[in-house]
């Protein structure tokens, strides 16, 4: 999904996702994104790492927003027919409300629009909730990276989603 597109969650008005929308990240969002990143990960990305992604045409950098508040974000990059989701996080207050699924679905749609055939990601072996979300979208385990994560030290599972070519 690119800067000129947005998406809204398919939900009823009673659902907390109803007013949550996806849009491209902007420089003015970086502070909120960094706060979520630092609360979510033991080895967080830096502010400059996020800022450098904003103008990269190979990067899909989306955030979920509700009532003007950043609820989560996803970063993916696409090169030729492959893509990788490098980061996905949801604020503590927005977890278990479908925000992660909305972000993941947005990244998958953007990958399909960029003619990506295979989308990869790494996930902590112990992150049961994330693994279940990824499995629900068709990601399958294809490998393991020993001691990939540093804080705390843990293996990463490598997952792949095959994205069908668009029908012409």
VMD Tcl script that builds the backbone (N, CA, C; Angstrom):
set m [mol new atoms 504]
animate dup $m
set s [atomselect $m all]
$s set {name element resname resid chain x y z} {
  {N N UNK 1 A 0.848 -1.165 0.000}
  {CA C UNK 1 A 0.000 0.000 0.000}
  {C C UNK 1 A 0.893 1.227 0.000}
  {N N UNK 2 A 0.613 2.151 -0.823}
  {CA C UNK 2 A 1.425 3.353 -0.977}
  {C C UNK 2 A 0.764 4.542 -0.286}
  {N N UNK 3 A 1.460 5.660 -0.270}
  {CA C UNK 3 A 1.035 6.838 0.474}
  {C C UNK 3 A -0.330 7.358 0.047}
  {N N UNK 4 A -0.732 7.131 -1.192}
  {CA C UNK 4 A -2.002 7.666 -1.654}
  {C C UNK 4 A -3.175 6.720 -1.418}
  {N N UNK 5 A -2.939 5.643 -0.699}
  {CA C UNK 5 A -3.990 4.675 -0.426}
  {C C UNK 5 A -4.200 4.576 1.078}
  {N N UNK 6 A -5.397 4.216 1.479}
  {CA C UNK 6 A -5.616 3.821 2.857}
  {C C UNK 6 A -6.665 2.727 2.863}
  {N N UNK 7 A -6.779 2.069 3.988}
  {CA C UNK 7 A -7.745 0.980 4.111}
  {C C UNK 7 A -8.374 1.058 5.488}
  {N N UNK 8 A -9.596 0.666 5.572}
  {CA C UNK 8 A -10.282 0.627 6.853}
  {C C UNK 8 A -10.582 -0.826 7.184}
  {N N UNK 9 A -10.609 -1.107 8.475}
  {CA C UNK 9 A -10.919 -2.464 8.913}
  {C C UNK 9 A -12.368 -2.776 8.572}
  {N N UNK 10 A -12.606 -3.997 8.119}
  {CA C UNK 10 A -13.971 -4.448 7.913}
  {C C UNK 10 A -14.529 -4.838 9.265}
  {N N UNK 11 A -15.362 -4.008 9.816}
  {CA C UNK 11 A -15.889 -4.263 11.144}
  {C C UNK 11 A -17.167 -3.461 11.326}
  {N N UNK 12 A -17.956 -3.867 12.307}
  {CA C UNK 12 A -19.158 -3.128 12.630}
  {C C UNK 12 A -18.793 -1.951 13.514}
  {N N UNK 13 A -19.731 -1.040 13.718}
  {CA C UNK 13 A -19.473 0.122 14.558}
  {C C UNK 13 A -19.232 -0.244 16.008}
  {N N UNK 14 A -19.665 -1.407 16.460}
  {CA C UNK 14 A -19.425 -1.845 17.828}
  {C C UNK 14 A -18.028 -2.412 17.999}
  {N N UNK 15 A -17.370 -2.691 16.938}
  {CA C UNK 15 A -16.051 -3.306 16.960}
  {C C UNK 15 A -14.982 -2.226 17.117}
  {N N UNK 16 A -13.976 -2.424 18.014}
  {CA C UNK 16 A -12.921 -1.427 18.185}
  {C C UNK 16 A -12.130 -1.163 16.909}
  {N N UNK 17 A -12.140 -2.096 15.959}
  {CA C UNK 17 A -11.424 -1.901 14.703}
  {C C UNK 17 A -12.171 -0.992 13.741}
  {N N UNK 18 A -13.449 -0.700 14.036}
  {CA C UNK 18 A -14.289 0.008 13.078}
  {C C UNK 18 A -13.682 1.329 12.627}
  {N N UNK 19 A -13.089 2.056 13.518}
  {CA C UNK 19 A -12.550 3.367 13.161}
  {C C UNK 19 A -11.038 3.325 12.946}
  {N N UNK 20 A -10.473 2.143 12.914}
  {CA C UNK 20 A -9.037 2.007 12.698}
  {C C UNK 20 A -8.775 1.958 11.204}
  {N N UNK 21 A -7.827 2.779 10.758}
  {CA C UNK 21 A -7.500 2.789 9.336}
  {C C UNK 21 A -5.997 2.664 9.151}
  {N N UNK 22 A -5.623 2.156 8.000}
  {CA C UNK 22 A -4.220 2.076 7.610}
  {C C UNK 22 A -3.889 3.271 6.737}
  {N N UNK 23 A -2.676 3.767 6.920}
  {CA C UNK 23 A -2.170 4.795 6.025}
  {C C UNK 23 A -0.653 4.726 6.037}
  {N N UNK 24 A -0.054 5.371 5.067}
  {CA C UNK 24 A 1.404 5.416 5.000}
  {C C UNK 24 A 1.944 6.236 6.169}
  {N N UNK 25 A 3.045 5.787 6.735}
  {CA C UNK 25 A 3.692 6.514 7.825}
  {C C UNK 25 A 4.278 7.815 7.292}
  {N N UNK 26 A 4.325 8.811 8.170}
  {CA C UNK 26 A 4.893 10.118 7.848}
  {C C UNK 26 A 5.934 10.474 8.905}
  {N N UNK 27 A 6.748 11.455 8.609}
  {CA C UNK 27 A 7.784 11.883 9.551}
  {C C UNK 27 A 7.176 12.266 10.902}
  {N N UNK 28 A 6.013 12.859 10.875}
  {CA C UNK 28 A 5.366 13.286 12.121}
  {C C UNK 28 A 4.908 12.114 12.995}
  {N N UNK 29 A 4.916 10.894 12.464}
  {CA C UNK 29 A 4.494 9.704 13.215}
  {C C UNK 29 A 5.651 9.013 13.930}
  {N N UNK 30 A 6.869 9.367 13.602}
  {CA C UNK 30 A 8.029 8.586 14.061}
  {C C UNK 30 A 8.107 8.502 15.580}
  {N N UNK 31 A 7.849 9.582 16.299}
  {CA C UNK 31 A 7.940 9.525 17.764}
  {C C UNK 31 A 6.971 8.496 18.340}
  {N N UNK 32 A 5.748 8.469 17.862}
  {CA C UNK 32 A 4.764 7.492 18.343}
  {C C UNK 32 A 5.182 6.073 17.973}
  {N N UNK 33 A 5.718 5.905 16.777}
  {CA C UNK 33 A 6.175 4.587 16.332}
  {C C UNK 33 A 7.321 4.105 17.210}
  {N N UNK 34 A 8.260 4.981 17.518}
  {CA C UNK 34 A 9.397 4.609 18.368}
  {C C UNK 34 A 8.920 4.223 19.769}
  {N N UNK 35 A 7.919 4.922 20.306}
  {CA C UNK 35 A 7.396 4.550 21.629}
  {C C UNK 35 A 6.828 3.129 21.608}
  {N N UNK 36 A 6.074 2.794 20.563}
  {CA C UNK 36 A 5.524 1.437 20.451}
  {C C UNK 36 A 6.663 0.437 20.294}
  {N N UNK 37 A 7.633 0.758 19.462}
  {CA C UNK 37 A 8.783 -0.125 19.228}
  {C C UNK 37 A 9.515 -0.421 20.536}
  {N N UNK 38 A 9.798 0.608 21.318}
  {CA C UNK 38 A 10.547 0.435 22.560}
  {C C UNK 38 A 9.763 -0.363 23.599}
  {N N UNK 39 A 8.442 -0.213 23.608}
  {CA C UNK 39 A 7.612 -0.973 24.535}
  {C C UNK 39 A 7.434 -2.424 24.098}
  {N N UNK 40 A 7.664 -2.703 22.811}
  {CA C UNK 40 A 7.378 -4.025 22.253}
  {C C UNK 40 A 8.582 -4.950 22.162}
  {N N UNK 41 A 9.783 -4.387 22.029}
  {CA C UNK 41 A 10.947 -5.212 21.713}
  {C C UNK 41 A 12.121 -4.938 22.651}
  {N N UNK 42 A 12.828 -6.001 23.001}
  {CA C UNK 42 A 14.018 -5.895 23.844}
  {C C UNK 42 A 15.205 -5.294 23.121}
  {N N UNK 43 A 15.190 -5.347 21.808}
  {CA C UNK 43 A 16.281 -4.811 20.989}
  {C C UNK 43 A 15.655 -3.927 19.902}
  {N N UNK 44 A 15.108 -2.762 20.310}
  {CA C UNK 44 A 14.307 -1.963 19.373}
  {C C UNK 44 A 15.126 -1.289 18.289}
  {N N UNK 45 A 14.447 -1.023 17.170}
  {CA C UNK 45 A 15.028 -0.225 16.093}
  {C C UNK 45 A 15.162 1.212 16.591}
  {N N UNK 46 A 16.111 1.930 16.028}
  {CA C UNK 46 A 16.337 3.327 16.401}
  {C C UNK 46 A 15.373 4.251 15.654}
  {N N UNK 47 A 15.258 5.461 16.159}
  {CA C UNK 47 A 14.444 6.482 15.499}
  {C C UNK 47 A 14.954 6.718 14.078}
  {N N UNK 48 A 16.265 6.789 13.926}
  {CA C UNK 48 A 16.828 7.055 12.588}
  {C C UNK 48 A 16.553 5.904 11.631}
  {N N UNK 49 A 16.517 4.675 12.143}
  {CA C UNK 49 A 16.209 3.530 11.275}
  {C C UNK 49 A 14.816 3.690 10.665}
  {N N UNK 50 A 13.854 4.106 11.485}
  {CA C UNK 50 A 12.503 4.324 10.956}
  {C C UNK 50 A 12.467 5.518 10.006}
  {N N UNK 51 A 13.102 6.603 10.386}
  {CA C UNK 51 A 13.070 7.817 9.566}
  {C C UNK 51 A 13.646 7.569 8.179}
  {N N UNK 52 A 14.689 6.757 8.101}
  {CA C UNK 52 A 15.325 6.480 6.807}
  {C C UNK 52 A 14.434 5.688 5.859}
  {N N UNK 53 A 13.431 5.016 6.384}
  {CA C UNK 53 A 12.548 4.197 5.557}
  {C C UNK 53 A 11.480 5.006 4.821}
  {N N UNK 54 A 11.216 6.201 5.304}
  {CA C UNK 54 A 10.070 6.970 4.801}
  {C C UNK 54 A 10.113 7.257 3.312}
  {N N UNK 55 A 11.278 7.503 2.766}
  {CA C UNK 55 A 11.366 7.894 1.357}
  {C C UNK 55 A 11.912 6.796 0.455}
  {N N UNK 56 A 12.010 5.585 0.962}
  {CA C UNK 56 A 12.538 4.478 0.168}
  {C C UNK 56 A 11.404 3.866 -0.655}
  {N N UNK 57 A 11.480 3.898 -1.972}
  {CA C UNK 57 A 10.382 3.381 -2.800}
  {C C UNK 57 A 10.192 1.870 -2.696}
  {N N UNK 58 A 11.169 1.167 -2.161}
  {CA C UNK 58 A 11.038 -0.291 -2.006}
  {C C UNK 58 A 10.332 -0.673 -0.714}
  {N N UNK 59 A 10.045 0.308 0.129}
  {CA C UNK 59 A 9.525 0.048 1.469}
  {C C UNK 59 A 8.038 0.334 1.544}
  {N N UNK 60 A 7.342 -0.568 2.190}
  {CA C UNK 60 A 5.942 -0.387 2.562}
  {C C UNK 60 A 5.956 -0.122 4.064}
  {N N UNK 61 A 5.633 1.094 4.473}
  {CA C UNK 61 A 5.676 1.500 5.882}
  {C C UNK 61 A 4.295 2.042 6.220}
  {N N UNK 62 A 3.481 1.190 6.820}
  {CA C UNK 62 A 2.095 1.519 7.129}
  {C C UNK 62 A 1.898 1.647 8.625}
  {N N UNK 63 A 0.914 2.433 9.008}
  {CA C UNK 63 A 0.529 2.448 10.406}
  {C C UNK 63 A -0.970 2.333 10.514}
  {N N UNK 64 A -1.398 1.842 11.664}
  {CA C UNK 64 A -2.814 1.763 12.000}
  {C C UNK 64 A -3.105 2.933 12.923}
  {N N UNK 65 A -4.162 3.667 12.587}
  {CA C UNK 65 A -4.495 4.880 13.319}
  {C C UNK 65 A -5.965 4.839 13.699}
  {N N UNK 66 A -6.239 5.275 14.901}
  {CA C UNK 66 A -7.629 5.388 15.351}
  {C C UNK 66 A -7.756 6.674 16.148}
  {N N UNK 67 A -8.700 7.494 15.769}
  {CA C UNK 67 A -8.934 8.771 16.450}
  {C C UNK 67 A -7.653 9.581 16.566}
  {N N UNK 68 A -6.854 9.563 15.515}
  {CA C UNK 68 A -5.623 10.348 15.487}
  {C C UNK 68 A -4.467 9.763 16.269}
  {N N UNK 69 A -4.645 8.578 16.820}
  {CA C UNK 69 A -3.606 7.943 17.629}
  {C C UNK 69 A -3.021 6.739 16.896}
  {N N UNK 70 A -1.693 6.643 16.875}
  {CA C UNK 70 A -1.025 5.514 16.234}
  {C C UNK 70 A -1.202 4.285 17.119}
  {N N UNK 71 A -1.754 3.221 16.542}
  {CA C UNK 71 A -2.024 1.974 17.274}
  {C C UNK 71 A -1.014 0.883 16.965}
  {N N UNK 72 A -0.326 1.005 15.826}
  {CA C UNK 72 A 0.652 0.006 15.430}
  {C C UNK 72 A 1.213 0.356 14.069}
  {N N UNK 73 A 2.183 -0.442 13.634}
  {CA C UNK 73 A 2.836 -0.191 12.347}
  {C C UNK 73 A 3.402 -1.486 11.810}
  {N N UNK 74 A 3.666 -1.462 10.504}
  {CA C UNK 74 A 4.332 -2.573 9.835}
  {C C UNK 74 A 5.312 -1.990 8.825}
  {N N UNK 75 A 6.468 -2.630 8.731}
  {CA C UNK 75 A 7.491 -2.260 7.755}
  {C C UNK 75 A 7.801 -3.494 6.921}
  {N N UNK 76 A 7.718 -3.339 5.618}
  {CA C UNK 76 A 8.088 -4.427 4.704}
  {C C UNK 76 A 8.842 -3.801 3.549}
  {N N UNK 77 A 9.689 -4.587 2.915}
  {CA C UNK 77 A 10.365 -4.105 1.717}
  {C C UNK 77 A 10.250 -5.157 0.642}
  {N N UNK 78 A 10.213 -4.675 -0.594}
  {CA C UNK 78 A 9.993 -5.518 -1.757}
  {C C UNK 78 A 11.114 -5.289 -2.750}
  {N N UNK 79 A 11.746 -6.379 -3.173}
  {CA C UNK 79 A 12.793 -6.324 -4.190}
  {C C UNK 79 A 12.489 -7.430 -5.193}
  {N N UNK 80 A 12.290 -7.017 -6.435}
  {CA C UNK 80 A 11.896 -7.936 -7.509}
  {C C UNK 80 A 10.661 -8.701 -7.067}
  {N N UNK 81 A 10.717 -10.032 -7.035}
  {CA C UNK 81 A 9.514 -10.795 -6.696}
  {C C UNK 81 A 9.527 -11.330 -5.265}
  {N N UNK 82 A 10.382 -10.776 -4.411}
  {CA C UNK 82 A 10.429 -11.202 -3.011}
  {C C UNK 82 A 10.225 -10.013 -2.089}
  {N N UNK 83 A 9.662 -10.305 -0.926}
  {CA C UNK 83 A 9.450 -9.276 0.080}
  {C C UNK 83 A 9.740 -9.819 1.454}
  {N N UNK 84 A 9.959 -8.913 2.373}
  {CA C UNK 84 A 10.181 -9.305 3.761}
  {C C UNK 84 A 9.467 -8.328 4.680}
  {N N UNK 85 A 8.747 -8.864 5.637}
  {CA C UNK 85 A 8.193 -8.050 6.704}
  {C C UNK 85 A 9.280 -7.965 7.768}
  {N N UNK 86 A 9.807 -6.768 7.949}
  {CA C UNK 86 A 10.912 -6.579 8.879}
  {C C UNK 86 A 10.472 -6.223 10.273}
  {N N UNK 87 A 9.266 -5.682 10.404}
  {CA C UNK 87 A 8.837 -5.217 11.717}
  {C C UNK 87 A 7.326 -5.035 11.703}
  {N N UNK 88 A 6.688 -5.504 12.758}
  {CA C UNK 88 A 5.261 -5.297 12.969}
  {C C UNK 88 A 5.051 -5.219 14.469}
  {N N UNK 89 A 4.434 -4.157 14.932}
  {CA C UNK 89 A 4.166 -4.020 16.370}
  {C C UNK 89 A 2.860 -3.269 16.577}
  {N N UNK 90 A 2.211 -3.585 17.688}
  {CA C UNK 90 A 0.941 -2.975 18.069}
  {C C UNK 90 A 1.097 -2.460 19.497}
  {N N UNK 91 A 0.554 -1.272 19.767}
  {CA C UNK 91 A 0.634 -0.715 21.117}
  {C C UNK 91 A -0.084 -1.630 22.104}
  {N N UNK 92 A 0.382 -1.607 23.334}
  {CA C UNK 92 A -0.225 -2.450 24.373}
  {C C UNK 92 A -1.732 -2.246 24.453}
  {N N UNK 93 A -2.188 -1.007 24.362}
  {CA C UNK 93 A -3.616 -0.697 24.522}
  {C C UNK 93 A -4.470 -1.163 23.342}
  {N N UNK 94 A -3.835 -1.488 22.216}
  {CA C UNK 94 A -4.592 -1.892 21.027}
  {C C UNK 94 A -4.452 -3.384 20.717}
  {N N UNK 95 A -3.757 -4.115 21.557}
  {CA C UNK 95 A -3.566 -5.547 21.290}
  {C C UNK 95 A -4.867 -6.315 21.473}
  {N N UNK 96 A -4.967 -7.424 20.742}
  {CA C UNK 96 A -6.115 -8.324 20.774}
  {C C UNK 96 A -7.398 -7.637 20.281}
  {N N UNK 97 A -7.223 -6.659 19.380}
  {CA C UNK 97 A -8.355 -5.946 18.793}
  {C C UNK 97 A -8.333 -6.020 17.269}
  {N N UNK 98 A -7.493 -6.868 16.701}
  {CA C UNK 98 A -7.443 -7.028 15.253}
  {C C UNK 98 A -6.520 -6.057 14.545}
  {N N UNK 99 A -5.792 -5.226 15.290}
  {CA C UNK 99 A -4.911 -4.244 14.664}
  {C C UNK 99 A -3.741 -4.932 13.968}
  {N N UNK 100 A -3.159 -5.940 14.613}
  {CA C UNK 100 A -2.057 -6.683 13.990}
  {C C UNK 100 A -2.505 -7.339 12.692}
  {N N UNK 101 A -3.696 -7.905 12.687}
  {CA C UNK 101 A -4.228 -8.531 11.473}
  {C C UNK 101 A -4.444 -7.489 10.373}
  {N N UNK 102 A -4.959 -6.328 10.743}
  {CA C UNK 102 A -5.160 -5.253 9.775}
  {C C UNK 102 A -3.837 -4.837 9.146}
  {N N UNK 103 A -2.806 -4.683 9.971}
  {CA C UNK 103 A -1.487 -4.306 9.473}
  {C C UNK 103 A -0.902 -5.395 8.573}
  {N N UNK 104 A -0.986 -6.644 9.022}
  {CA C UNK 104 A -0.451 -7.745 8.228}
  {C C UNK 104 A -1.171 -7.844 6.887}
  {N N UNK 105 A -2.486 -7.737 6.914}
  {CA C UNK 105 A -3.255 -7.799 5.663}
  {C C UNK 105 A -2.870 -6.656 4.727}
  {N N UNK 106 A -2.623 -5.481 5.274}
  {CA C UNK 106 A -2.188 -4.356 4.450}
  {C C UNK 106 A -0.851 -4.623 3.787}
  {N N UNK 107 A 0.076 -5.199 4.539}
  {CA C UNK 107 A 1.391 -5.527 3.973}
  {C C UNK 107 A 1.274 -6.604 2.903}
  {N N UNK 108 A 0.416 -7.586 3.128}
  {CA C UNK 108 A 0.219 -8.647 2.128}
  {C C UNK 108 A -0.394 -8.074 0.859}
  {N N UNK 109 A -1.386 -7.182 0.998}
  {CA C UNK 109 A -1.988 -6.543 -0.175}
  {C C UNK 109 A -0.946 -5.726 -0.937}
  {N N UNK 110 A -0.126 -4.979 -0.203}
  {CA C UNK 110 A 0.914 -4.168 -0.856}
  {C C UNK 110 A 1.914 -5.063 -1.578}
  {N N UNK 111 A 2.248 -6.192 -0.982}
  {CA C UNK 111 A 3.172 -7.132 -1.626}
  {C C UNK 111 A 2.568 -7.658 -2.919}
  {N N UNK 112 A 1.306 -8.028 -2.886}
  {CA C UNK 112 A 0.642 -8.500 -4.099}
  {C C UNK 112 A 0.619 -7.436 -5.181}
  {N N UNK 113 A 0.349 -6.193 -4.779}
  {CA C UNK 113 A 0.319 -5.093 -5.750}
  {C C UNK 113 A 1.696 -4.833 -6.348}
  {N N UNK 114 A 2.755 -5.187 -5.604}
  {CA C UNK 114 A 4.132 -5.004 -6.089}
  {C C UNK 114 A 4.645 -6.242 -6.819}
  {N N UNK 115 A 3.742 -7.186 -7.120}
  {CA C UNK 115 A 4.077 -8.429 -7.821}
  {C C UNK 115 A 5.083 -9.292 -7.063}
  {N N UNK 116 A 4.986 -9.273 -5.741}
  {CA C UNK 116 A 5.821 -10.130 -4.905}
  {C C UNK 116 A 5.217 -11.534 -4.930}
  {N N UNK 117 A 6.056 -12.531 -5.154}
  {CA C UNK 117 A 5.598 -13.921 -5.185}
  {C C UNK 117 A 5.773 -14.613 -3.838}
  {N N UNK 118 A 6.813 -14.230 -3.086}
  {CA C UNK 118 A 7.092 -14.827 -1.784}
  {C C UNK 118 A 7.373 -13.727 -0.780}
  {N N UNK 119 A 6.672 -13.792 0.351}
  {CA C UNK 119 A 6.829 -12.813 1.422}
  {C C UNK 119 A 7.362 -13.562 2.642}
  {N N UNK 120 A 8.461 -13.067 3.210}
  {CA C UNK 120 A 9.146 -13.730 4.315}
  {C C UNK 120 A 9.066 -12.880 5.576}
  {N N UNK 121 A 9.275 -13.532 6.715}
  {CA C UNK 121 A 9.437 -12.836 7.988}
  {C C UNK 121 A 10.097 -13.770 8.985}
  {N N UNK 122 A 10.640 -13.176 10.047}
  {CA C UNK 122 A 11.143 -13.941 11.187}
  {C C UNK 122 A 10.259 -13.616 12.380}
  {N N UNK 123 A 10.043 -14.607 13.225}
  {CA C UNK 123 A 9.242 -14.426 14.435}
  {C C UNK 123 A 9.884 -15.227 15.562}
  {N N UNK 124 A 9.824 -14.668 16.764}
  {CA C UNK 124 A 10.339 -15.410 17.923}
  {C C UNK 124 A 9.594 -16.724 18.068}
  {N N UNK 125 A 10.331 -17.759 18.364}
  {CA C UNK 125 A 9.731 -19.065 18.582}
  {C C UNK 125 A 8.669 -19.000 19.682}
  {N N UNK 126 A 8.890 -18.184 20.712}
  {CA C UNK 126 A 7.976 -18.114 21.851}
  {C C UNK 126 A 6.768 -17.207 21.623}
  {N N UNK 127 A 6.709 -16.476 20.525}
  {CA C UNK 127 A 5.625 -15.520 20.292}
  {C C UNK 127 A 4.419 -16.243 19.691}
  {N N UNK 128 A 3.691 -16.896 20.554}
  {CA C UNK 128 A 2.581 -17.750 20.137}
  {C C UNK 128 A 1.490 -16.950 19.432}
  {N N UNK 129 A 1.172 -15.765 19.942}
  {CA C UNK 129 A 0.111 -14.967 19.328}
  {C C UNK 129 A 0.487 -14.555 17.900}
  {N N UNK 130 A 1.710 -14.091 17.703}
  {CA C UNK 130 A 2.141 -13.694 16.357}
  {C C UNK 130 A 2.189 -14.900 15.430}
  {N N UNK 131 A 2.693 -16.011 15.929}
  {CA C UNK 131 A 2.755 -17.212 15.087}
  {C C UNK 131 A 1.367 -17.639 14.634}
  {N N UNK 132 A 0.389 -17.538 15.539}
  {CA C UNK 132 A -0.987 -17.905 15.177}
  {C C UNK 132 A -1.545 -16.945 14.125}
  {N N UNK 133 A -1.273 -15.650 14.275}
  {CA C UNK 133 A -1.720 -14.675 13.280}
  {C C UNK 133 A -1.110 -14.991 11.920}
  {N N UNK 134 A 0.188 -15.207 11.876}
  {CA C UNK 134 A 0.851 -15.480 10.598}
  {C C UNK 134 A 0.323 -16.770 9.978}
  {N N UNK 135 A 0.124 -17.796 10.788}
  {CA C UNK 135 A -0.417 -19.054 10.265}
  {C C UNK 135 A -1.823 -18.843 9.698}
  {N N UNK 136 A -2.614 -17.979 10.333}
  {CA C UNK 136 A -3.982 -17.738 9.862}
  {C C UNK 136 A -4.007 -17.086 8.480}
  {N N UNK 137 A -2.897 -16.486 8.079}
  {CA C UNK 137 A -2.798 -15.854 6.766}
  {C C UNK 137 A -2.033 -16.711 5.769}
  {N N UNK 138 A -1.657 -17.916 6.181}
  {CA C UNK 138 A -1.020 -18.850 5.260}
  {C C UNK 138 A 0.495 -18.911 5.322}
  {N N UNK 139 A 1.124 -18.192 6.234}
  {CA C UNK 139 A 2.581 -18.280 6.374}
  {C C UNK 139 A 2.944 -19.667 6.902}
  {N N UNK 140 A 3.998 -20.237 6.354}
  {CA C UNK 140 A 4.463 -21.573 6.762}
  {C C UNK 140 A 5.934 -21.488 7.156}
  {N N UNK 141 A 6.292 -22.269 8.136}
  {CA C UNK 141 A 7.679 -22.301 8.604}
  {C C UNK 141 A 8.562 -22.974 7.559}
  {N N UNK 142 A 9.667 -22.308 7.232}
  {CA C UNK 142 A 10.606 -22.879 6.266}
  {C C UNK 142 A 12.017 -23.000 6.835}
  {N N UNK 143 A 12.227 -22.514 8.051}
  {CA C UNK 143 A 13.559 -22.602 8.631}
  {C C UNK 143 A 13.608 -22.000 10.012}
  {N N UNK 144 A 14.815 -22.037 10.563}
  {CA C UNK 144 A 15.058 -21.517 11.906}
  {C C UNK 144 A 16.421 -20.844 11.918}
  {N N UNK 145 A 16.490 -19.689 12.554}
  {CA C UNK 145 A 17.760 -18.988 12.749}
  {C C UNK 145 A 18.108 -19.086 14.230}
  {N N UNK 146 A 19.145 -19.857 14.530}
  {CA C UNK 146 A 19.552 -20.065 15.928}
  {C C UNK 146 A 20.061 -18.764 16.539}
  {N N UNK 147 A 19.592 -18.483 17.739}
  {CA C UNK 147 A 20.039 -17.309 18.508}
  {C C UNK 147 A 19.934 -16.011 17.714}
  {N N UNK 148 A 18.930 -15.870 16.904}
  {CA C UNK 148 A 18.728 -14.690 16.066}
  {C C UNK 148 A 18.449 -13.443 16.913}
  {N N UNK 149 A 17.603 -13.606 17.907}
  {CA C UNK 149 A 17.252 -12.485 18.781}
  {C C UNK 149 A 18.243 -12.403 19.933}
  {N N UNK 150 A 18.542 -11.154 20.349}
  {CA C UNK 150 A 19.566 -10.944 21.372}
  {C C UNK 150 A 19.000 -10.709 22.766}
  {N N UNK 151 A 17.889 -10.008 22.892}
  {CA C UNK 151 A 17.377 -9.636 24.213}
  {C C UNK 151 A 15.911 -9.995 24.338}
  {N N UNK 152 A 15.543 -11.084 24.888}
  {CA C UNK 152 A 16.435 -12.171 25.306}
  {C C UNK 152 A 16.860 -13.028 24.107}
  {N N UNK 153 A 17.928 -13.771 24.295}
  {CA C UNK 153 A 18.458 -14.635 23.243}
  {C C UNK 153 A 17.444 -15.732 22.949}
  {N N UNK 154 A 17.137 -15.856 21.655}
  {CA C UNK 154 A 16.120 -16.840 21.260}
  {C C UNK 154 A 16.214 -17.095 19.765}
  {N N UNK 155 A 15.774 -18.274 19.363}
  {CA C UNK 155 A 15.705 -18.617 17.943}
  {C C UNK 155 A 14.575 -17.860 17.264}
  {N N UNK 156 A 14.771 -17.632 15.970}
  {CA C UNK 156 A 13.703 -17.085 15.132}
  {C C UNK 156 A 13.235 -18.180 14.194}
  {N N UNK 157 A 11.943 -18.246 13.994}
  {CA C UNK 157 A 11.393 -19.102 12.957}
  {C C UNK 157 A 11.283 -18.264 11.696}
  {N N UNK 158 A 11.694 -18.815 10.576}
  {CA C UNK 158 A 11.576 -18.137 9.286}
  {C C UNK 158 A 10.301 -18.657 8.631}
  {N N UNK 159 A 9.418 -17.723 8.282}
  {CA C UNK 159 A 8.136 -18.076 7.677}
  {C C UNK 159 A 8.057 -17.490 6.277}
  {N N UNK 160 A 7.299 -18.162 5.425}
  {CA C UNK 160 A 7.101 -17.691 4.059}
  {C C UNK 160 A 5.623 -17.804 3.690}
  {N N UNK 161 A 5.164 -16.812 2.946}
  {CA C UNK 161 A 3.837 -16.821 2.351}
  {C C UNK 161 A 4.011 -16.749 0.849}
  {N N UNK 162 A 3.426 -17.704 0.147}
  {CA C UNK 162 A 3.410 -17.645 -1.318}
  {C C UNK 162 A 2.186 -16.856 -1.740}
  {N N UNK 163 A 2.425 -15.834 -2.554}
  {CA C UNK 163 A 1.342 -14.969 -2.996}
  {C C UNK 163 A 1.060 -15.292 -4.465}
  {N N UNK 164 A -0.175 -15.697 -4.754}
  {CA C UNK 164 A -0.493 -16.027 -6.134}
  {C C UNK 164 A -0.381 -14.814 -7.052}
  {N N UNK 165 A 0.035 -15.078 -8.271}
  {CA C UNK 165 A 0.129 -13.998 -9.258}
  {C C UNK 165 A -1.280 -13.462 -9.521}
  {N N UNK 166 A -1.389 -12.152 -9.729}
  {CA C UNK 166 A -2.709 -11.594 -10.008}
  {C C UNK 166 A -3.255 -12.119 -11.337}
  {N N UNK 167 A -4.544 -12.288 -11.378}
  {CA C UNK 167 A -5.210 -12.737 -12.597}
  {C C UNK 167 A -5.278 -11.549 -13.550}
  {N N UNK 168 A -4.798 -11.758 -14.751}
  {CA C UNK 168 A -4.782 -10.670 -15.746}
  {C C UNK 168 A -6.065 -10.614 -16.522}
}
mol reanalyze $m
mol bondsrecalc $m
mol representation Tube
mol addrep $m
